[in-house]
């Protein structure tokens, strides 16, 4: 009965942590380094007896020598560690109501934990996380299972036009740059990767000097320091990953048509965009909210969907990364309308770059962005995501506190100037996946 009541209490607290505001008006971020060199960012959130930790490594797919190496390394960590197998790790966490999560993208890989600060949940969870981080066993059987699951995932993506289009878009956009290949790898590389290659990748990149530790929860600074030390003390100091190579702008426009048996054509078009610390980030971000980032009421939504009925969904967005991530515009439309829809997409972008948003459009966008900002820090889980981003990309500690002011300061002239200087429609990469498309690449 006590165990059942314990689980019920955990469930209620987890629900509250996921849905209620943290009560933090200004996000007071404290930072320090562990003895072995890991960077730590901490926010005290005393309202609920919860703790969130995320340890981020500069160990995404941009660092791998074989596509899929970063993904498999990150995936196998919780499959066995120390003297525990995967079932024992799961039982340890489930017995105290804790949750472990992990992930891997182009820039980064991470391991995260959510636990109660009550005992025995806290000690059990921290011990488990520390062991997974410092003593993973890379079980051979788990590697084969993950390998097969990844191959199934890749084969499934080869039947989805959106996945086909996105992969081709990145390949054209980034060429020989590490951002070009898909983080999940290819059937050939996933089949070829060995257990030793995963161990080598882990030993090189999962080190303290290459890590950012984000902590949010109902603990004080002294306790947070002990927690950060506990989960990272077994990591080798190592070295930070070197800077990625520069991204080369496309010299001209490229259009690739991929034949696929579907009634809808999927269109992706764009160019390398911005980094997180780019001085043009806020004018481009706010301007894109007007252009295509605000769904159906954006300019693209009004021009492509409402005025012409060419697509139900049309969008544009920037993905800021360590090196310029993509600026993407996209839509789905009937095969017979693909060329027309693409023309309208590009015409709308060119007009927007020339004139910028109207003062009314800009003010509405700024109100929409700043009005929705509290939701970005409305829970411990959302704060931990922001802390991870701030630490990983070396953004100012007051980034969240000054975000709304920077958005509010953007002018029509700044948006127009930034789009004219930075967005080059004549140098776009375009991928069209659809039933009437041709399997060919055109450059002009």
N, C-alpha and C positions, 0 to 999 in steps of 0.2 A: 504493500500500500504506500509506504514512504517513497519507493522508487517511482510508482505511478504518479504520485503527487509532484515529485521532482520533475518528471517529464512534462506534466501539465504546466507547471510554473515556467519551465524553459520555453515551451511553445508560446505561452502568452507573452513572455518578454521578447522573444524573437519577432513576434508579430508586431509588437509595439515599436521595436527598433527599426523595423522595415517600413512602418507607415507613419510614425509620428515625427514631428520636428525635434531636432536635438536641443533646441533652446539656445543655440549659440547665435547671437546677433552679429557680432564681429568674430571672424575666425582667427583666434590667437594661435599662430603657428610658432612652435619652439623647435629649435634645431641644434644638433650637435653631431659629433662623430664618435663611433665606438673605438675601442682601443686598436682594433685591427683595420680600421679605415672605412667602415660602412657609414654612409650618410643617413641620419635619422631626422624625420619630421614628425612632430607630435602635436595633437590637439586634445585637450582635456574635454570630455563630454560626460559630466557627472550625473545626468538625469536618470540613466538606466544602468544597471550593473552588467554592462556589456563591454567587450573589447574586440576591436577589429584591427588586424595586422595585415599589411601587404608588403612583401619584399619583392622589389622589382630589380631585375638584372638587365644590363645592356647586352642582351643575349637573344635577340629576335632573329628572324630568318635572314636579315641582312648580314649576319655574322657567319653564317654556315658555309661550308665548302661543298656540301651535298644538299640540295633542296629537300627539306623535310627533317634535317638533322636537329634543328632547334625545336621543332614541334614534337618529335619523338622523345628527345631528352626531357623536355618539360612534362610530357605525358607520363613518363615512366617513374618519376620521382616518388609518387605515393604508392607505387606497386610493391614496394618492399624497402625497408630501412632498418638498420641495426639488426636486432634479432627477430623483427616482426615481418610477417608476410602481409599481403594486401588485405586479407580478411581480418587479421589482428589489428592492423591500423584502423580499418573501418570500425571495428568493434570498440576500440579505445575511444574514438571520437563520438560514436553514436551513444555510448553509455553515459556520456556527460552532456549530450545535446549540442555538441560543437560541429562546425561545418568547415571543411577544407575546400579550397578552390584553387585553380591554376589556369594559366593561359599563355599563349605565345602569339605574337604578331610580328610585323616586319621589324619594328624598332626594339621591342622589349619582350621579356618573358617574366612571369611572376608566380608567386605562391602566396595564397591568402588564407587567413584564419578568422573565424568569428566564434567567440566563446563568451560564456558568462564569466564575470570576475569572481563569482562565488567558488568556493572549494567543494569538491575536488576538481571541478571543471577546469579552472584556470591552470593549475599545475599539470594536470594530465594533458591538456591541449598544447601548452607551451613545450612540454617535453616531447610530445609527438612531432610538433612542427620542427623543433630544433634537430631531431634525429633524422627526419626526412631531408632537411636541408643539408646536413653535414655528413650523413652516412647512408645515402641511398645504395641499394644493393644491385640495382639493374638486373632483375631476374630474367633469365633467358626465355622462360616460358611466357612471361609478360610481354617481352619484346615481340615475340611471334604473334601473340594475340593483338597487340597494338598495331603491328605491321599489317595484319589482315584487315583490321577495322579501318585503317587509314586507306588501304587499297580500295576497300568498298566505298569509302567516302569519295575518293578521287573518281572512281568509275561512275558513281552517281552524279557527281558534278559534271561529268562529260555528257550527260543527258539533259542538262538544264541550260537553256539558252542564256540566262542571266549570268551563270557561272562561266560559261564559255566566253561571253562577251567581256566580262570583267578581267579574266585572265589574259585575254588577247590585248585588251586595252593597256594593262600594266606592262606587258611585254613590248609593245610598240613605244609606249611613253618613256620607258627607262632603258631599253636596249641592253647594254652590257652592265648597267648598274645593278647592285644587289637587290634593289627594290623590284626588279623586273619579274623575278620568279615567284610563284605562288608559295606561301608558307607551308602548305600541306605537302609540297613536293610533287614528284611525278611517279608513275608506276615503276619506272626504271630505277630511280634513286631510292625510293622507299624499299624496294626489293634488295638493293645492294648494300644499304647501310648496316654496319655491324655493331654489335654491343660495345666493342672497344671504342668505336668512333663516338658513341654517345658518352662514354666515360670521359674521353678526351675533351669533348665539347664542354661537359660539366666542369671538369677540372680547370679549364681555361677561363670560362666566363662566369661560373657561379662562385665568385670570390667576393670578399668584402669590399675591396676597392672598386668593384664594378656593380655595387648594390646600393639601392635606396630603400630604407625601411620606413614605412608609414604606419603610425600608430594613432588610433582614435578610440577613446573609451574612458570609463570611469576609474581612472588611476591618476595619481599625481606624477610630477616630473621625476621624482626619485624612483618610483616604481617603474615608470616607462623606461628609464635608463637601464634598470636591471633586466627588464623584459627584452629590450633591444640587444643587450649583451648576451642574454641567455640564448636567444634564437640564432645569433650570428657568431658566437665565440668559437664554434668549431669550424668556421669557414677559413680557408687560407686567405691571407691578405691579398695576394695576387696583384694584378694590375688592371686599371681601367681599360676598357676596350678603346682602341684608337679611333680617331674621327673617321667617319665614312667618307668615301670619295665624293667629289662634287657631282651634282646632277647637271647634265648637259641639256640645254634647251633644244627643242626640235628645230631643225633648220628650215623646214617647210611642212606643209600639211600632208598628212597621210590618211588614206581611207582604206580600210580593210573590210571586205564583204565576206561573210561566212554563211554558207548555205546551211539551213537547218529546217526540218519539217515542222513548222509551226505557223499558225495564222497570224501571229503577232511578231513584228520585228522589234528587236531590242537594240536601242541605239545608245552608245557611249561616246562622248567627245570631250576633249579637254587637253590640258597641258600640265607640266609641273607647276606647282603653286607656291606655297609659303612654308616657312618653318614656324615653330611656336614663338620664337623671339623676334620675328620679322617686324621691322618698324611699320610696315604697311598692314600688319595683321588686322587691326581693328577697323580701318576703313574698308578693307576687303571683306571682312566678316560681316559687318553691318550692311555694306552694300549688297552682298550676296543674299542677305535675308530679304531684301526688297526684290532682287532679281529672281531667285528661285528657291530660297531656303525656307520660305514661309508657306509652303504647301500650295493649296488651291488659290489662295488670295495673292500669291506672288505675281510678278509681271509675267513670268513664263507660264504660270497657271492660267492667267487671264488671256494671254495671246494664243497659246497652243491649245488649251482645253476649252475655255469658255467661248472665245471668239471664233474658233475654227473647228472645234470638235475633233482634233487630230489625235488626242491622247487623253486617257483618264488621269494618268499620273505623269507629271513632268517635274524635274527637280534640278538643282545645282548645289554644289557644296565644295568647301575646301577641307582637305585632311592635312593639317599641319603635322610635320614629322621632324626628325633630326635634320634631314635634308629636305628640300622642298617636296612635300607630298602632293598628290594630284589635286587639281581643280577639275571637277567632273560635272558635266551636264548630261542628263539622260532622260529617256522616255521609252514607252512601249506604244506601238501603233500598228495598224493594219499594214500588211506587207505592201499593198498598193499605194500606201500613203507615206512610206518611209522617207523617200527623197524629199517630198514636200514638207514633212514634219521637220526634217533636219534643216532645210532651208529657213523655215520660220524660227527655229531654235537659234540659228546663227545670226539671222537678221535682228532678232530681238536683242541678242547679246551686243551686236555692233551698235545698235541704237542706244542701248543703255550705257555703253562705254563712252559714247559721244556726249550724251546729255546728262548722265547720272540720274539719280532718283529726284523726284520733285520734293520740295521741302515737306509737303504733307506726307508723302510716302516715307521719307526718312524719319520723321518724328513718330509715325505709327510703328515703324520697325524698331526704333529705339525704345519706345514704350513697351512693345511686345517682348523684347529681349530682357530689359531690366525688370519688367513685371514678372517674368518667369524665372528670374535669377534665384529667388529664395528656394525654389524647388531643387536647385543644384546642390544646396547644402542642407536639405531638409531631413537628412538621416545620417547616421554614422557611416552607412555604406556609401553614400554619395560623397561625403567628406573624404573618405579614404581614397576614393578614385581621384578626387581633385588633388589631395596631398601627393599621391603617387605621380601625377602628371607634373605638378610643380617641382617636385624633387628630381624627377628624371630629366626634365628639360631645363633645369636650372633657372626657373622663373623666379621673380622676386617673391619674398615671403608675403608681401601685401597684395599679391595678385588678385585674390578673391575680394579683398576689401576695396580695391580700386577698380574692379572690373566695370561696375555700373558707371562710374565717373568717366572712364575711358570710352565706353560706348556712347554716353551722352555727349561727349565732346566732339564726336565725329561730325563733319560738315559735308554738305553736298559737294563742295569743291574738292575735299579730300577723297571722297569716294570716286568721283569722276577722274581725278588725277591718278589715283592708284590703279583703277581699271585700265586707263589708257596706257600707263607705263608697264603694267605687269601682266595683263591679259592680252594675248596675241592670237586672235581668231585665225590669222593666216598661217599659223604654225601649230594648228591643233592636230592631235591624233584622233581618228574616228573609227569606231568599230560598229558594224551593223550586222546583227545576227538575225536571219529570217528566211522564210520560205522562198522568196523571190530573189534572194541575194546570190551573188556569184562568189565562188571560192577564188578570190584573187586579191591582190593588194595594188592599190593605185596611189601614186604620189604625184602631186602637182602643185 
